[in-house]
Amino acid sequence: MKIFFIPFFIALLIIAVIDWFIYRRLKKSERWKPKWRHIHLATALPLTAGMVGLVCIPHDAVSSNVLKWIMWFLFIYYSFIAIKVISLAIYSLSWVKSLPEKGKKFVRFTAYASMAILAVILFFAVAVTPYRYEVNRVTIEFDNLPKAFDGYTIAQFSDAHLGTYGSDTAFVARYVNAINDLKPHLICFTGDLVNRRTSEAKPFIPLLKRLYAPDGVLTILGNHDYDDYAAWETPAEKEVDQQALLRLEEQCGWTLVNNSHLYLKHGDDSIAVIGCGNFAGSSKHNPSYEQFATSYPNLNDSCFKILLQHNPEAWRAQVTGKTNVDLTLSGHTHAMQIMLSIFGHRLSPARLKYKEWGGLYDEGRQHLYVNIGMGMVGVPMRMGATPEITLITLKRK
């Protein structure tokens, strides 16, 4: 987790102005007793002071437990801000002088109701939605799919971020059982097993070992799996932890296909699965680890190919129109852990950063599926963005 100083202080200044405005309105209002402005100060000042202190903490050096508390503090802080801004925006309409008194009362009631509704939504975002997985079943047709793979199923999951769960294995156990219950031919994990350090995954090894598919569990590394979010005294110490993560995945019976490939054979037919290191894309704070061009002998040959790449931005940058890769599986976006579904249409702030942020995308005969992930990072909530398991069925046209 990284805090960027200039945007942080601009946001903090705006929020401080809003808090001061609310305080002045409460002070002038005849409707509210003095205790309400004191209650406002008692919440606003500690939260603001906490945020100022938070930016001074070297986040890459704190323990996983401390990081969890930081994530919870951020959630509380942003929740208070959201409730204040939305309710104040509605309440301010009651200051229109031409509005009749009944209209003003209705606006004020709406402002109070919005506070209560938003509080309920935020409660679900931390206590309910993150622990309710959703299985999305997707069928994709290909005219070049080998006959033996017609009806072949792949269970994809992504972005576990196991450090967020601490030592609580209950949800992960149910999630693993749900994947196994699908009885896929192949399981693919598209990166970000941990937040910062390999030790975060150790309580979950017995559960991860239980994942089973006839053609195995294939995995790649996400941006969080390269240990770039933790402070290390020496490069050698970082390398030791990196190797520990690779051994852990091997201990779970998973096959790492990072910047490499393998062939899956059914009868006389075969398909290639290519794994690629994380593509930095639009991120200016993470290095690229992908070696896509050398991960497979000839990316334009006639073999049916599936690419595992954590960052979906690589699809347009490196795949579409440049290779014959048929299907790319990605994660990374989390749908920014906020998603709204309206009449079958999904909306998320993730679309402001990623052109492909969740679900199935097509460009000619090439396809991309972006799984919105399982875990959480930054703040411990998923607002409408239910943890996802994708069951992809390959069909021959």
N, C-alpha and C positions, 0 to 999 in steps of 0.2 A: 504494500500500500504506500503510495507516494502522495504528498501534499504539495501542490505547486503554489509558491508563495504569492505571486502577484494576483492571480485569480482569487486565492483564498482571502487576502486582505481587502480586495475590492468587494467581495461578497460580504465579508464581516462588517465593512463600513456601511454597506447598504442596509444590512440587518440591524446595525446599531441605530441608524437613523429611524428605521421603522419602530424599534423599541422605544426610542425617545419620543416619537410622535404619539404612540399609544399612551405613554406615561403622561404626556401633557394633556391629552384629551381626557384621561381619567381624572386628572387633577382639576380641570376646569368644569367637568360635568357635575351638575347638581344631582343627577340620577344615582351616581355611584358614591358609596362611602369611601373614606380615605383608605380603609383596609385593602380595597381592591388594587389601588396603585402600589401599595406596599407588597401585595402578593405578586403583582407583575414584576416588580423589581427583584423580589426574592427568587424568581425563576430566571429572569433575563440576565442578571448580573453574574450568577455562578456559571451559567451556560456559556456566556461570552468569555468569561475569564478562563473557563475550561478549554475553549477552542483556541484562545491565544496561547495557553500553555501547551496545548496539543501540538501546535506547529513547531514548538521548540524541542519536542521529543525526537530523538533519532529512531524512527519507527522500524528501521531495518535491524536495530540492535535489541529491541525489546523481546521478551519471551512470548511464546504463543498464547499463554494465558493472559498476559497484559494486552496483547493485540486484540483478543476477544473483548476485553473490557473497553478498549478504544472503539471498537466497532459498535458496541452497544451505546457508548456515549454519543457517537456520531448519529446513530439512529434517533436517540432521544432528542438531540439538538435539532436535527432536520425536521423531526415530527413537530416540535414546538413551532418552528419557523413556518412550516406549511400551514398549520392550523391558524397561526396569527395572520399570515398574509391573506389567505383565502377568506377567512371570516371578516378581516378588516376591509377587504375589497368590497364585500357585500354590505357590511355595516355602513360604510362611507356613503352609500346611496341614500341613507336616511338623513343625511345632512343637506340634501337638496331642499331649499326653502319653499319651493313651489309644491312640494309633495304634501298631500293631506296627511293629517295625523294618523289616520287608519293605515295609510300606505307606509308611513314611517314605522309603525308598530309591526307591520307585516315584514318589512325589510329586516328589522332587528331580530324578529323571530327566526327568519330564514338564516341570518348570520349565526345565531346560537345553534340552530339545527345543523348547519353545515359543520360546526365544530364537533358536535356529537357524532355525526355521520363519518367525518374524517377520522375521528378517534377510533371508531369501530373498524374502519377499513385498515387502519394502521395496526390494530390488534390482530386482525386476520393475516396481515402481511408478515407478522413475526411469529405468530403462534399456530397458525393453521396452514396457510398455503405452502410454506417451505417443506411441509411434511406430508403433502398430498401429491404423490407422483401421478403423472398422466402418460398413458401409452398412446402414442400416435402411430397409426398404421398407414403406411404409404406404399402404393404400388407404382413402379416405374417400368415402362416398356422400352425395349431396345430392339432394333432390327438386326443387330449383330451379336446378340447374346447367344453363346453356345447352347445347344439343345439340352445338354445335361444339366444346365443351370437354370432352366425355365422353372420358376416357382421357388428359386433359392431365396432364403430369408437371412437378413442381417439385423441383429439387434445393436443399435448404436446408443451409447451414453457418453456424456462428456462433462468436463468441468466439475469434478467431484468436490474439490476444495475441502478435503477431509479435515483440515485444521480447524475449520469453523465449528465442527461438531464436538471438538475436544475428545473426550473418551466415551461419549454417548453413542452407542452403536445401534440403537433401536431402529431409527429410520433407515440407516444404511442396510440393515438386515432385511427389512421389508422390501427395499428397493432391489437388492440382489435377488431375493426370492421372485420378485415380479419379472425380472429379466429371464431367469431360468424357466419360469412358468410358460414363457412364450415359445420355448423349445426351438430357438433359431439354429440355423446351420452354422452361423458364425457370429461372434460378438466382437464389436469394435469400440474401443475407447479412444476418443479423440483429444486427449490431453488435459492438463491441469489436475493432476491427482492431489497435489498439496498446495498450500498457500506459499510457504517459504522454505520449509525444511522437511527432510525425509521422516523425521521422528513423528510428525503429525499423522502419518499413515499407519504406524505400527499397531495401534489398537484395533485396526480394521483388517489386518492380514488374514485372520481366520475366515472372515466374511468374504473377502475378495477371492480367496482360494476356492470358494464354493461356486463361483461363476463357471458355467460349463456350456460348451457347444461342441458338436462333433469336429468342426474344423478349427476349434480353438478360440482363444481370446487374443486379438491383436491390439497393440497399443502404440501410440506415439507420445511425444512430449509436447506439452503446452508451454506458454511463456513463463508460467509460475513454476514449472518443473526444472528450470535451469538454475535455480538458487540465486537469481539476480535480485530478489526482494529481501534478502537477508544480508547482514554485515558479517564478513569473514575476515579473520586476522591475516590470513595469507591465501593466495590462490590455491595452494595445495589443500588447505582445509575445505575450501569450496568443492574442489575436485573429489575429495573423500566423500562428502555428503552426496554429490551427484552420482558417484558410483554406487553408494548405498541405496539410492532410489532405484537404480537399474537392477540391482540384486534383489530388492524387495519385489519388484514386478515379476522378475524371474521366479522368485520363491512362490509367488501366487500362481505360477503356471501360465503367465501371460507371455506372449511373444512380441518383443519390441521390433518394430519395423521402421525405425527412425533413419531417414535418408538411406533406405534400402528397399528391397522388395522380396516377395515370394510368390509362388504359384500355388493355386488351389486346383486340385484335380478331381474330377468326377467322371468316371468312365474314361472315355478317350478324349474328353474335353478338358480345357483348363482356362482359368482366368488369372490375371496378375493383380496383386494388391501391392500398391506402392505406399510407403510411409515417408513422410517428409518432416524435417525439423521445423520449428515454429518460424513463420514468416512475419517479420516485423510490421510490414505494411505501413499504415499511416502513423504508427507509434514512433515518436521521437525519443523514447526513453527505454526501448528494448532493442537489443541487437537481433539480427536475423541469424537463425541457425539452420535455415533450409539449404539443402544441396540438391535441389530438385533435378537439375540438368544431369546429374551423375547418379541419381538414385535408381535409374532404370536404363537398360541398354539403348532403347530407341523409343522415345515417347510418341512417335508417329507411326509405329508399326500397327499391324492389323489385330493384335491380341486385345481382347476385351480387358479394360483396365479400370480399377477402382483406386482412387487416391485418398489417403487419410492426411489431412492438413488442418491443424488446429485453427488457423486464422482464415476465415472465408474470403478475405480480401485477396488472397493468393489466386483465387479462382479466375478473376478477371485479369489479374496482373500476369499470370504465368500459364494458365490452362486454356481458357476459351480462345479458339481460333489459332492457337499456337501448338497444340498437341492433339492427340487422339484419345485423351483420357475421357472415359465415358461417364463416370460417376465420381464426384468428390464429396467426401463427408467431412464436415467441419463443426466447430463449436465456438468457444471464445466470447461471444457477444453477451450471453446470459439474458438477452433481450433487455439489458441494463437492469434486470430484476424488476422491471415494471412493464406490464402488458395489459391491454384492454381489448377484449373481444366484443365486437358489435356486429350482429347479423352475419357471422362468419368471417368478418374482416378483423385482422389483428393489428392493433396500433401499439407502438412502443417508441420511446425516445431514442432507442437504438438506431432507428432509421435515419436519424440526423447525422450519425457517424458512419454507419455501414449500409451500403446499398443492398447487400444481402445479409439479413440479421437473424432470420428465423424461418424455418420451413423449407419448402421445395422451390427451386429456381431452375429455369431452362434457358439455354442459349443454343438454338439449333438442336443438334442431337446430343449436346452435352448437358449434364445435370449436376446440380449442387443441392445437398441437403445440409441445413444448418440446425443443429440440435441446440436448444437454448439452455441446456445444462441441468445439473443436479444441485450443486451447492451454492454458496454465497461468498462474496468477497466485498470489502468496503464497508457495507452495512449488513447486519444479519436479517434481511427481509427479502421476500419475493412477493411483490404486489401484483397479483394476477398472473405472474409468470411461473406457473406450476412446474416443478421439476419434471423433466421430460425423459421418457424412454421411447426411442423410435424403432419400430419394426418395419424394415424395408423389404418388400418382396420384389424380386427381379422377374420380369416377364418378357418372354420373347414375342415380338410382333408377328 
